[in-house]
Amino acid sequence: MPVKVQAVEKPPLERIFGPGGWLARHHPRYEYRPAQLEMAEEVQSALENRRHLIVEAGTGIGKTLAYLVPVLLSGRRIVISTGTKNLQEQVFFKDLPFLKKLFPRVRATLMKGRQNYLCRQKLYDLERQPSLEGLEEVDLYSQIREWECRTETGDRAELQHLPDTSQLWSRIDARREACTGQKCPEFERCFITLMHQRAFESDVVIVNHHLFFADLALKQMEFSSLLPEYSAVIFDEAHEIEDVATQYFGLQISNYRLEELARDTEAILRWKALESPGVLAAVSELRHRASLFFDPFPSKEGRFSFDNRQEFLETHRAAYSALLNALVRLETELSRLKERPEEINNLASRAAELRQACEMMLESRDRNYVFWWERRGRGIFFEASPIDVSDILRERLFHTAECVILTSATLAVGGTFDFLKRRLGVEHAKERIFASHFDYSRQALLYTPLHLPDPRQPEFSLQAAEEVIQILKATRGRAFVLFTSHQQMREIYEIIRRRLRYPLLLQGTAPRTALLDRFRTTPNAVLLATSSFWQGVDVQGQQLSAVIIDRLPFAVPTDPVVAARIAQINADGGNAFVGYQIPNAVIALKQGFGRLIRSRQDRGLLAILDHRLVRKFYGKLFLDSLPDYARTTRLEDVRAFMREC
Ligand code: SF4
């Protein structure tokens, strides 16, 4: 099916971005940024000439408008994929409505993963067969029931009081496993159907990387696609693609997924008033076998390699076979039911899928995958992750789509995209790097104390805590202190909390958004956090005046996926430290430091307590990849700089 083309009169980009242009007349904080205009021209040319483009757009050049305007001018359907839901919503609710003044006829759709949307059928089923727990859930149910009549999207983001981890929502969301598709009586009114229709009629479809790669992986499995046909895709925050693709081209099973199947089977029998002692016995057998199989796993939280699967199978062969048999039994009992509504067929297919996934997980010898398991609370997750996604992406994405544009503030290492291209399988692309719009040499000071021990030494924490205290006194709080490990964060927090009078906020003591809100509104606050705060956080102004990082952010080499990647590169004759670990850490450090300067008025201090940045041979690559901050190794310079902030 050809992608529709809508004739659009194209004003030259200069007349939009240039001095005295449309943006100058309409944007409240307009500044002429030559790099923004140039980036827009590159995006336009890539779209017109149907070729791939990689653009690193330094902070502050206004990259979102630089790609949105050419997209809207193109008259073709284009997908924009962001790393986070936050950016996705910002593009849809802020940037696009602003540009509507210039492009009034443009139609856009926001698409999220299915679990964000309400399943009408499940909501009605729950009413017919109420099994709500407690008054709170009854109350929440009636709020959702009332909202369902007026919402146009069915997106849970509209339900402001719905807790993130709502049990009720997980029973009524539109996830694929429990959906009967066209056989559902609500199919025509279904929020997923309506979202698809809107997307098919739109010029711009805004998704996030999770949805995009879930879709690409579904296509691989020959299921129908979630996204409409498109002529180009733009990935913003493209530095996250490798991780997200790894997740979606992998396979996962867990004790939760087995329990979900058991629970859904019971619920559907109840809702459909089907009596089947055979199915119920199979469900209880499945629960029993699942717990015998998963119980031997240690209770320690974390991610662990599962390369001893053969040994594991030898010891636990009986429990494993019994689990597979329980899944077969459930599938058989479901297929035996005389009355088999679509929901029952669905359950039988899920049982079969889970059995195949278990077999692949425990028995596959595929050397392109790393097998590992993780414990989170009571959940045990088995994962098979592709060690290298470049072949998959080359074939499925870069060879298939006419135009793929990758952009982010952090893609280049040492002035080139070689690392990114290698990891993602990009063969041909135009490449551009646009420096930031900020004057970093005046706005930021990079401080690296040289007197601290190597961060790998046990005495590091104590001395680093002392240094953090001195820095925070100079900055009067107003800082993010970012750590590469939870343990280091807690150790340093325990020391500094007794010595400092500034309000300290610690990751894990409240939800992320609540902590950030408190940070923004509490004078002189200090936030201590780990890697999840390194990305996508935007605090403008003096409230954030320093970012302190404990050590160079090398990925944990014992993490099973990282370890497998290192082993593969070394086995192929490469040097994983130089070719993988260092470039990855460079990008992570650029992200972490990127939190600080968010406008031309911001000034602030960047501190890294790891002298390897200056003393080791690879420190130069880090420094060459960072903007040209003013630099010092003396605390007196920090104090003098902060007196002017
Ligand atoms: S089509 Fe699927 S998601 Fe939509 S209402 Fe029906 S069962 Fe729910």
Boltz pocket constraint, residues with backbone or C-beta under 6 A from the ligand:
constraints:
  - pocket:
      binder: B
      contacts: [[A, 118], [A, 119], [A, 120], [A, 121], [A, 122], [A, 173], [A, 174], [A, 175], [A, 178], [A, 179], [A, 180], [A, 181], [A, 182], [A, 184], [A, 185], [A, 186], [A, 187], [A, 190], [A, 191], [A, 192], [A, 193]]
      max_distance: 6.0
